[in-house]
Amino acid sequence: MSNERQTTVWSGWPVLPITIALYVLVPTFFILSATEATKNTAGASHPVMWMIWTGIGCLVLASLLARGFFTLQPNEARLLILFGRYKGTTRQVGFRWGNPFYSGASASTMRERLGLNRGDTGGTQAARRLLRYKISLRARTLNGEKLKVNDRAGNPIDIAAVVVWHVQDTAQAIFDVDDFEAYVGMQSETALRHLATSYAYDHGEGEETVITLRGNVDEVSDALKAELGERLTKAGVAVDEARLTHLAYAPEIAQAMLRRQQAEAVIAARQKIVQGAVGMVDQALHLLSERQVVELDEERKAAMVSNLMVVLCGESQVNPIINTGTLYQ
């Protein structure tokens, strides 16, 4: 496994005037050689050749120096590779100059890795960008597609997640995996599928304390982040955040599960109504007895309880019938 080694390079500003001066000397020597050739006789050609070769040397040296210039923006890094050997990674921002022989793979190899055609302009730019292994260290967001998987109970569900990640170790990202961006996408999908099969979508009867996808979003997100962290460590990638963005039953069972949820909601509401009605009836009987408003035998108490329960638990509005006679008529 590769490990990142941070190194330093020179600032490009001291080398820039030297490179410009060499480029200026190239035409100067050629012009001087042409001038001397016209003035001197045929026997004085050695100074002319010396100027020509000096101009060629200045051109070669200036070209080599120019190849060493590069720039790094904040949260960017560049891997320095000399003849196939990893020399280190620099994270110094600004205008920099390094060994002109620092290089990566050829542009054709990079196009092949990216799956791009030779005539693709975007592919050429991408190949040049990756030619010297310049990597962005900024946080990136992977908005995963909806996946259809089975939860722990075997119910088909649709699930999707968003992953925020960044490159932590540049050497591992480049040398230990073929394409770290594709690796992140594939491992994120694999981890999400494994997570969905490890938890049930919702609570079942008698399983109120079990962690579920719908009821424990924070715990499930933490589990997804931990699993992704283990999977992406070998690629030098750190996971900043991972959360579910979509969670629903698959269309083929969505209607059945909706009716089940509605039935559970109706039962829970009925239980709440009955509990409240019993409390109100008990309070009414207690107040009538305590304040001695009316004396009721057991039969009349039962009838009163029945009537109050019908009024309090009924679905439709109850129309009372007023008794104008005695209590027992």
For each residue, the residues with C-beta under 8 A, 3 or more apart:
1: 172 176 234
2: 86 169 171 172 174 175 176
3: 169 171 172
4: 89 169 170 171 172 236
5: 86 87 88 89 171
6: 88 89 90 91
7: 80 87 88 89 90
8: 90 92
9: 80 90 92 96 97 98
10: 14 15 96 97 98
11: 14 15 94 95 96 97
12: 15 16 68 69 70 71 94 95 96 97
13: 16 95
14: 10 11 17 18
15: 10 11 12 18 19 65 68 69 97
16: 12 13 19 20 69 95 97
17: 14 20 21
18: 14 15 21 22 65
19: 15 16 22 23 62 65 66 69
20: 16 17 23 24
21: 17 18 24 25
22: 18 19 25 26 58 59 61 62 65
23: 19 20 26 58 59 62
24: 20 21 27 28
25: 21 22 28 29 54 55 58
26: 22 23 29 30 55 58 59 62
27: 24 30 31 55
28: 24 25 31 32 55
29: 25 26 32 33 51 52 54 55 58
30: 26 27 33 34 51 52 55
31: 27 28 34 35
32: 28 29 35 36 51
33: 29 30 36 37 48 49 51 52 55
34: 30 31 37 38
35: 31 32 38 39
36: 32 33 39 40 44 47 48 51
37: 33 34 40 45 48
38: 34 35
39: 35 36
40: 36 37 43 44 45 47 48
41: 44
42: 45
43: 40
44: 36 40 41 47 48
45: 37 40 42 48 49
46: 49 50
47: 36 40 44 50 51
48: 33 36 37 40 44 45 51 52
49: 33 45 46 52 53
50: 46 47 53 54
51: 29 30 32 33 36 47 48 54 55
52: 29 30 33 48 49 55 56
53: 49 50 56 57
54: 25 29 50 51 57 58
55: 25 26 27 28 29 30 33 51 52 58 59
56: 52 53 59 60
57: 53 54 60 61
58: 22 23 25 26 29 54 55 61 62
59: 22 23 26 55 56 62 63
60: 56 57 63 64
61: 22 57 58 64 65
62: 19 22 23 26 58 59 65 66
63: 59 60 66 67
64: 60 61 67 68 100
65: 15 18 19 22 61 62 68 69 97 100
66: 19 62 63 69 100
67: 63 64 100
68: 12 15 64 65 97 98 99 100 102
69: 12 15 16 19 65 66 95 96 97
70: 12 78 96 97 98 132 134
71: 12 94 95 96
72: 76 77 78 90 91 92 93 94 96 134
73: 76 93
74: 93
75: 136 137 138
76: 72 73 91 93 134 135 136 137
77: 72 89 90 91 134 135 137 167 170
78: 70 72 89 90 132 133 134 135
79: 86 88 89 104 132 133 135 170 171 174
80: 7 9 86 87 88 89 90 98 99 102
81: 84 85 86 87 102 103 104 133
82: 85 87 99 101 102
83: 101
84: 81
85: 81 82
86: 2 5 79 80 81 171 175
87: 5 7 80 81 82 102
88: 5 6 7 79 80
89: 4 5 6 7 77 78 79 80 170 171
90: 6 7 8 9 72 77 78 80 96 98
91: 6 72 76 77 137
92: 8 9 72 96
93: 72 73 74 76
94: 11 12 71 72
95: 11 12 13 16 69 71
96: 9 10 11 12 69 70 71 72 90 92
97: 9 10 11 12 15 16 65 68 69 70
98: 9 10 68 70 80 90 102
99: 68 80 82 102
100: 64 65 66 67 68
101: 82 83
102: 68 80 81 82 87 98 99 132
103: 81 131 132
104: 79 81 110 130 131 132 133
105: 109 110 113 131
106: 109 110 131
107: 110 111 124 127 128 131
108: 111 112 118 127
109: 105 106 112 113
110: 104 105 106 107 113 114 126 127 130 131
111: 107 108 114 116 117 118 120 123 124 127
112: 108 109 115
113: 105 109 110 130 178 179
114: 110 111 123 126 127 130
115: 112
116: 111 120 122 123 126 127
117: 111 120 123
118: 108 111 123
119:
120: 111 116 117 123 124
121: 124 125
122: 116 125 126
123: 111 114 116 117 118 120 126 127
124: 107 111 120 121 127 128
125: 121 122 128 129
126: 110 114 116 122 123 129 130
127: 107 108 110 111 114 116 123 124 130 131
128: 107 124 125 131
129: 125 126 134
130: 104 110 113 114 126 127 133 134
131: 103 104 105 106 107 110 127 128
132: 70 78 79 102 103 104
133: 78 79 81 104 130 170 174
134: 70 72 76 77 78 129 130
135: 76 77 78 79 167 170 173 174
136: 75 76 140 167
137: 75 76 77 91 166 167 170
138: 75 166
139: 164 165 166 240
140: 136 164 165 166
141: 162 163 164
142: 162 163 164 165 184 185 188
143: 160 162 245
144: 147 160 161 162 163 185 188 189 192 245
145: 160
146: 158 159 160 246
147: 144 158 159 160 189 192 193 196
148: 156 157 158 250
149: 156 157 159 192 193 196 197
150: 154 155 156 157 196 197
151: 154 155 157 196 197 199 200 201 213
152: 197 198 199 200
153: 200 201 204
154: 150 151
155: 150 151 200 201 249 250 253 257
156: 148 149 150 249 250 252 253
157: 148 149 150 151 196 201 213 247 248 249 250
158: 146 147 148 246 247 248 249 250
159: 146 147 149 192 196 213 244 246 247
160: 143 144 145 146 147 192 244 245 246 247
161: 144 188 192 224 242 243 244 245
162: 141 142 143 144 241 242 243 245
163: 141 142 144 184 188 228 239 241 242
164: 139 140 141 142 239 240 241 242
165: 139 140 142 184 228 232 237 238 239 240
166: 137 138 139 140 237 238 240
167: 77 135 136 137 170 173 180 236 237 238
168: 236 237 238
169: 2 3 4 172 173 236
170: 4 77 79 89 133 135 137 167 173 174 236
171: 2 3 4 5 79 86 89 174 175 176 236
172: 1 2 3 4 169 175 176 177 234 235 236
173: 135 167 169 170 176 177 180 235 236 237
174: 2 79 133 135 170 171 180
175: 2 86 171 172
176: 1 2 171 172 173 234 235 236
177: 172 173 180 183 234 235
178: 113 182 183
179: 113 182 183
180: 167 173 174 177 183 184 235 236 237
181: 184 185
182: 178 179 185 186
183: 177 178 179 180 186 187 232 235 237
184: 142 163 165 180 181 187 188 232 235 237
185: 142 144 181 182 188 189
186: 182 183 189 190
187: 183 184 190 191 228 231 232 235
188: 142 144 161 163 184 185 191 192 228 242
189: 144 147 185 186 192 193
190: 186 187 193 194 231
191: 187 188 194 195 224 227 228 231
192: 144 147 149 159 160 161 188 189 195 196 224
193: 147 149 189 190 196 197
194: 190 191 197 198 227
195: 191 192 198 199 220 223 224 227
196: 147 149 150 151 157 159 192 193 199 213
197: 149 150 151 152 193 194
198: 152 194 195 223
199: 151 152 195 196 211 212 213 216 220
200: 151 152 153 155 203 204 207 210 212 213
201: 151 153 155 157 212 213 214 247 249
202: 212 213 214 215 261
203: 200 207 208 210 212 215
204: 153 200 207 210
205:
206:
207: 200 203 204 210
208: 203
209:
210: 200 203 204 207
211: 199 215 216 219 220
212: 199 200 201 202 203 215 216
213: 151 157 159 196 199 200 201 202 216 217 220 244 247
214: 201 202 217 247
215: 202 203 211 212
216: 199 211 212 213 219 220
217: 213 214 220 221 243 244
218: 221 222
219: 211 216 222 223
220: 195 199 211 213 216 217 223 224 244
221: 217 218 224 225 242 243 244
222: 218 219 225 226
223: 195 198 219 220 226 227
224: 161 191 192 195 220 221 227 228 242 243 244
225: 221 222 228 229 239 241 242
226: 222 223 229 230
227: 191 194 195 223 224 230 231
228: 163 165 187 188 191 224 225 231 232 239 242
229: 225 226 232 233 238 239
230: 226 227 233
231: 187 190 191 227 228 234
232: 165 183 184 187 228 229 235 237 238 239
233: 229 230 236 237
234: 1 172 176 177 231
235: 172 173 176 177 180 183 184 187 232
236: 4 167 168 169 170 171 172 173 176 180 233
237: 165 166 167 168 173 180 183 184 232 233
238: 165 166 167 168 229 232
239: 163 164 165 225 228 229 232 242
240: 139 164 165 166
241: 162 163 164 225
242: 161 162 163 164 188 221 224 225 228 239
243: 161 162 217 221 224
244: 159 160 161 213 217 220 221 224 247
245: 143 144 160 161 162
246: 146 158 159 160
247: 157 158 159 160 201 213 214 244
248: 157 158 254
249: 155 156 157 158 201 253 254 257
250: 148 155 156 157 158 253 254
251: 254
252: 156
253: 155 156 249 250 256 257
254: 248 249 250 251 257 258
255: 258 259
256: 253 259 260
257: 155 249 253 254 260 261
258: 254 255 261 262
259: 255 256 262 263
260: 256 257 263 264
261: 202 257 258 264 265
262: 258 259 265 266
263: 259 260 266 267
264: 260 261 267 268
265: 261 262 268 269
266: 262 263 269 270
267: 263 264 270 271
268: 264 265 271 272
269: 265 266 272 273
270: 266 267 273 274 313
271: 267 268 274 275
272: 268 269 275 276
273: 269 270 276 277 312 313
274: 270 271 277 278 313
275: 271 272 278 279
276: 272 273 279 280 312
277: 273 274 280 281 308 309 312 313
278: 274 275 281 282 309
279: 275 276 282 283
280: 276 277 283 284 308 312
281: 277 278 284 285 304 305 308 309 312
282: 278 279 285 286
283: 279 280 286 287
284: 280 281 287 288 304 308
285: 281 282 288 289 301 304 305
286: 282 283 289 290
287: 283 284 290 291 293
288: 284 285 291 293 294 296
289: 285 286 292
290: 286 287
291: 287 288
292: 289 295
293: 287 288
294: 288
295: 292
296: 288 300 301 304
297: 300 301
298: 301 302
299: 302 303
300: 296 297 303 304 327
301: 285 296 297 298 304 305
302: 298 299 305 306
303: 299 300 306 307
304: 281 284 285 296 300 301 307 308
305: 281 285 301 302 308 309
306: 302 303 309 310
307: 303 304 310 311
308: 277 280 281 284 304 305 311 312
309: 277 278 281 305 306 312 313
310: 306 307 313 314 318
311: 307 308 314 318 320
312: 273 276 277 280 281 308 309
313: 270 273 274 277 309 310
314: 310 311 317 318
315:
316:
317: 314
318: 310 311 314
319:
320: 311
321:
322:
323: 327 329
324:
325: 329
326: 329
327: 300 323
328:
329: 323 325 326
